[in-house]
Amino acid sequence: NMKFNYICLFLVLLFISGEQCLADENATEFNECDFSLVGWAAVAGSTTGGEGGAIVTVTNATELEDALNDTNPMIIEFSGVIEGVFQVSSDKTLRGADENATIAGSLVINGTSNIILQNFNVDSFNSTFEEGISI
Protein backbone atom coordinates (compact mmCIF):
# COMPACT_ATOMS: atom_id res chain seq x y z
CA ASN A 1 0.00 0.00 0.00
CA MET A 2 1.63 3.24 -1.21
CA LYS A 3 -0.01 5.42 1.46
CA PHE A 4 1.40 3.16 4.21
CA ASN A 5 4.88 3.39 2.60
CA TYR A 6 4.71 7.20 2.61
CA ILE A 7 3.65 7.25 6.26
CA CYS A 8 6.51 4.89 7.15
CA LEU A 9 9.03 7.05 5.28
CA PHE A 10 7.73 10.18 7.04
CA LEU A 11 8.11 8.55 10.43
CA VAL A 12 11.62 7.34 9.56
CA LEU A 13 12.52 10.92 8.66
CA LEU A 14 10.91 12.21 11.83
CA PHE A 15 12.57 9.78 14.23
CA ILE A 16 15.98 9.45 12.60
CA SER A 17 17.72 12.79 12.51
CA GLY A 18 21.12 14.21 13.23
CA GLU A 19 19.70 15.99 16.26
CA GLN A 20 18.83 12.67 17.88
CA CYS A 21 22.47 11.69 17.54
CA LEU A 22 23.91 15.02 18.65
CA ALA A 23 21.63 15.06 21.69
CA ASP A 24 22.95 11.70 22.90
CA GLU A 25 24.67 12.55 26.17
CA ASN A 26 26.85 9.44 25.91
CA ALA A 27 28.34 10.39 22.53
CA THR A 28 31.53 12.42 22.77
CA GLU A 29 32.08 12.38 19.02
CA PHE A 30 29.64 12.24 16.12
CA ASN A 31 31.10 8.90 14.99
CA GLU A 32 30.08 7.35 18.33
CA CYS A 33 26.40 7.94 17.58
CA ASP A 34 24.04 5.00 17.42
CA PHE A 35 23.00 4.48 13.78
CA SER A 36 20.65 1.58 14.53
CA LEU A 37 17.14 1.85 13.17
CA VAL A 38 14.40 3.31 15.37
CA GLY A 39 10.73 4.10 14.86
CA TRP A 40 8.89 2.58 11.90
CA ALA A 41 12.17 1.64 10.22
CA ALA A 42 12.61 -1.07 12.85
CA VAL A 43 9.09 -2.56 12.69
CA ALA A 44 9.21 -6.20 11.61
CA GLY A 45 12.54 -5.55 9.90
CA SER A 46 10.77 -4.43 6.74
CA THR A 47 12.87 -1.34 5.97
CA THR A 48 16.45 -2.26 5.10
CA GLY A 49 17.54 0.61 2.85
CA GLY A 50 20.91 -0.21 1.31
CA GLU A 51 21.70 -3.05 3.73
CA GLY A 52 23.80 -5.73 2.06
CA GLY A 53 25.08 -3.37 -0.61
CA ALA A 54 28.31 -1.45 -0.94
CA ILE A 55 29.13 1.33 1.53
CA VAL A 56 30.35 4.34 -0.42
CA THR A 57 31.47 7.81 0.60
CA VAL A 58 30.65 10.64 -1.79
CA THR A 59 32.18 14.12 -1.77
CA ASN A 60 30.33 16.03 -4.49
CA ALA A 61 27.02 16.30 -6.34
CA THR A 62 28.09 14.13 -9.29
CA GLU A 63 29.19 11.26 -7.04
CA LEU A 64 26.01 11.55 -4.96
CA GLU A 65 23.79 11.55 -8.03
CA ASP A 66 25.57 8.50 -9.47
CA ALA A 67 25.25 6.59 -6.18
CA LEU A 68 21.58 7.48 -5.65
CA ASN A 69 20.71 6.42 -9.21
CA ASP A 70 22.57 3.10 -9.04
CA THR A 71 20.21 0.13 -9.30
CA ASN A 72 22.00 -1.88 -6.59
CA PRO A 73 21.37 -1.60 -2.82
CA MET A 74 23.83 0.89 -1.35
CA ILE A 75 24.68 2.77 1.84
CA ILE A 76 25.82 6.26 0.86
CA GLU A 77 27.65 8.49 3.33
CA PHE A 78 28.60 12.14 2.90
CA SER A 79 29.82 15.08 4.92
CA GLY A 80 29.70 18.81 4.37
CA VAL A 81 27.28 20.52 2.02
CA ILE A 82 26.27 19.05 -1.34
CA GLU A 83 24.00 21.15 -3.55
CA GLY A 84 21.54 19.86 -6.13
CA VAL A 85 18.31 18.05 -6.87
CA PHE A 86 18.69 14.30 -6.41
CA GLN A 87 16.34 11.48 -7.43
CA VAL A 88 16.60 8.63 -4.90
CA SER A 89 16.26 5.10 -6.30
CA SER A 90 15.05 2.10 -4.28
CA ASP A 91 17.13 0.21 -1.72
CA LYS A 92 19.26 3.13 -0.55
CA THR A 93 20.46 4.43 2.80
CA LEU A 94 21.65 8.04 2.66
CA ARG A 95 23.55 8.91 5.82
CA GLY A 96 25.29 12.05 7.00
CA ALA A 97 28.80 11.27 8.23
CA ASP A 98 29.16 14.34 10.44
CA GLU A 99 27.11 17.11 12.02
CA ASN A 100 27.63 19.38 8.99
CA ALA A 101 26.17 16.95 6.45
CA THR A 102 23.59 18.93 4.45
CA ILE A 103 21.75 18.59 1.16
CA ALA A 104 21.32 22.16 -0.09
CA GLY A 105 18.48 21.56 -2.48
CA SER A 106 16.09 18.69 -2.86
CA LEU A 107 15.68 14.94 -2.60
CA VAL A 108 13.00 13.47 -4.87
CA ILE A 109 11.45 10.15 -3.84
CA ASN A 110 8.98 9.08 -6.50
CA GLY A 111 7.93 5.54 -7.37
CA THR A 112 10.67 4.02 -5.23
CA SER A 113 10.73 2.13 -1.95
CA ASN A 114 12.95 0.90 0.88
CA ILE A 115 14.78 4.17 1.49
CA ILE A 116 16.39 5.29 4.75
CA LEU A 117 17.46 8.92 5.22
CA GLN A 118 19.59 9.36 8.31
CA ASN A 119 21.54 12.04 10.19
CA PHE A 120 21.70 14.97 7.80
CA ASN A 121 20.04 18.31 7.18
CA VAL A 122 18.09 19.38 4.11
CA ASP A 123 18.29 23.10 3.38
CA SER A 124 16.12 24.25 0.50
CA PHE A 125 15.79 27.80 1.84
CA ASN A 126 19.37 28.82 1.05
CA SER A 127 19.47 27.22 -2.37
CA THR A 128 17.88 27.78 -5.76
CA PHE A 129 15.60 24.75 -5.28
CA GLU A 130 12.05 24.95 -3.91
CA GLU A 131 11.47 21.61 -2.18
CA GLY A 132 13.55 20.01 0.55
CA ILE A 133 12.17 16.48 0.25
CA SER A 134 9.58 15.70 -2.40
CA ILE A 135 7.64 12.45 -2.02
C-alpha positions as CSV (number, residue, x, y, z in Angstrom):
1,N,0.0,0.0,0.0
2,M,1.6,3.2,-1.2
3,K,0.0,5.4,1.5
4,F,1.4,3.2,4.2
5,N,4.9,3.4,2.6
6,Y,4.7,7.2,2.6
7,I,3.7,7.2,6.3
8,C,6.5,4.9,7.2
9,L,9.0,7.1,5.3
10,F,7.7,10.2,7.0
11,L,8.1,8.6,10.4
12,V,11.6,7.3,9.6
13,L,12.5,10.9,8.7
14,L,10.9,12.2,11.8
15,F,12.6,9.8,14.2
16,I,16.0,9.4,12.6
17,S,17.7,12.8,12.5
18,G,21.1,14.2,13.2
19,E,19.7,16.0,16.3
20,Q,18.8,12.7,17.9
21,C,22.5,11.7,17.5
22,L,23.9,15.0,18.6
23,A,21.6,15.1,21.7
24,D,22.9,11.7,22.9
25,E,24.7,12.6,26.2
26,N,26.8,9.4,25.9
27,A,28.3,10.4,22.5
28,T,31.5,12.4,22.8
29,E,32.1,12.4,19.0
30,F,29.6,12.2,16.1
31,N,31.1,8.9,15.0
32,E,30.1,7.3,18.3
33,C,26.4,7.9,17.6
34,D,24.0,5.0,17.4
35,F,23.0,4.5,13.8
36,S,20.7,1.6,14.5
37,L,17.1,1.9,13.2
38,V,14.4,3.3,15.4
39,G,10.7,4.1,14.9
40,W,8.9,2.6,11.9
41,A,12.2,1.6,10.2
42,A,12.6,-1.1,12.9
43,V,9.1,-2.6,12.7
44,A,9.2,-6.2,11.6
45,G,12.5,-5.5,9.9
46,S,10.8,-4.4,6.7
47,T,12.9,-1.3,6.0
48,T,16.4,-2.3,5.1
49,G,17.5,0.6,2.9
50,G,20.9,-0.2,1.3
51,E,21.7,-3.0,3.7
52,G,23.8,-5.7,2.1
53,G,25.1,-3.4,-0.6
54,A,28.3,-1.4,-0.9
55,I,29.1,1.3,1.5
56,V,30.4,4.3,-0.4
57,T,31.5,7.8,0.6
58,V,30.7,10.6,-1.8
59,T,32.2,14.1,-1.8
60,N,30.3,16.0,-4.5
61,A,27.0,16.3,-6.3
62,T,28.1,14.1,-9.3
63,E,29.2,11.3,-7.0
64,L,26.0,11.6,-5.0
65,E,23.8,11.6,-8.0
66,D,25.6,8.5,-9.5
67,A,25.3,6.6,-6.2
68,L,21.6,7.5,-5.7
69,N,20.7,6.4,-9.2
70,D,22.6,3.1,-9.0
71,T,20.2,0.1,-9.3
72,N,22.0,-1.9,-6.6
73,P,21.4,-1.6,-2.8
74,M,23.8,0.9,-1.4
75,I,24.7,2.8,1.8
76,I,25.8,6.3,0.9
77,E,27.6,8.5,3.3
78,F,28.6,12.1,2.9
79,S,29.8,15.1,4.9
80,G,29.7,18.8,4.4
81,V,27.3,20.5,2.0
82,I,26.3,19.0,-1.3
83,E,24.0,21.2,-3.5
84,G,21.5,19.9,-6.1
85,V,18.3,18.1,-6.9
86,F,18.7,14.3,-6.4
87,Q,16.3,11.5,-7.4
88,V,16.6,8.6,-4.9
89,S,16.3,5.1,-6.3
90,S,15.1,2.1,-4.3
91,D,17.1,0.2,-1.7
92,K,19.3,3.1,-0.5
93,T,20.5,4.4,2.8
94,L,21.7,8.0,2.7
95,R,23.6,8.9,5.8
96,G,25.3,12.1,7.0
97,A,28.8,11.3,8.2
98,D,29.2,14.3,10.4
99,E,27.1,17.1,12.0
100,N,27.6,19.4,9.0
101,A,26.2,17.0,6.4
102,T,23.6,18.9,4.4
103,I,21.8,18.6,1.2
104,A,21.3,22.2,-0.1
105,G,18.5,21.6,-2.5
106,S,16.1,18.7,-2.9
107,L,15.7,14.9,-2.6
108,V,13.0,13.5,-4.9
109,I,11.5,10.1,-3.8
110,N,9.0,9.1,-6.5
111,G,7.9,5.5,-7.4
112,T,10.7,4.0,-5.2
113,S,10.7,2.1,-1.9
114,N,12.9,0.9,0.9
115,I,14.8,4.2,1.5
116,I,16.4,5.3,4.7
117,L,17.5,8.9,5.2
118,Q,19.6,9.4,8.3
119,N,21.5,12.0,10.2
120,F,21.7,15.0,7.8
121,N,20.0,18.3,7.2
122,V,18.1,19.4,4.1
123,D,18.3,23.1,3.4
124,S,16.1,24.3,0.5
125,F,15.8,27.8,1.8
126,N,19.4,28.8,1.1
127,S,19.5,27.2,-2.4
128,T,17.9,27.8,-5.8
129,F,15.6,24.7,-5.3
130,E,12.1,25.0,-3.9
131,E,11.5,21.6,-2.2
132,G,13.6,20.0,0.5
133,I,12.2,16.5,0.2
134,S,9.6,15.7,-2.4
135,I,7.6,12.4,-2.0
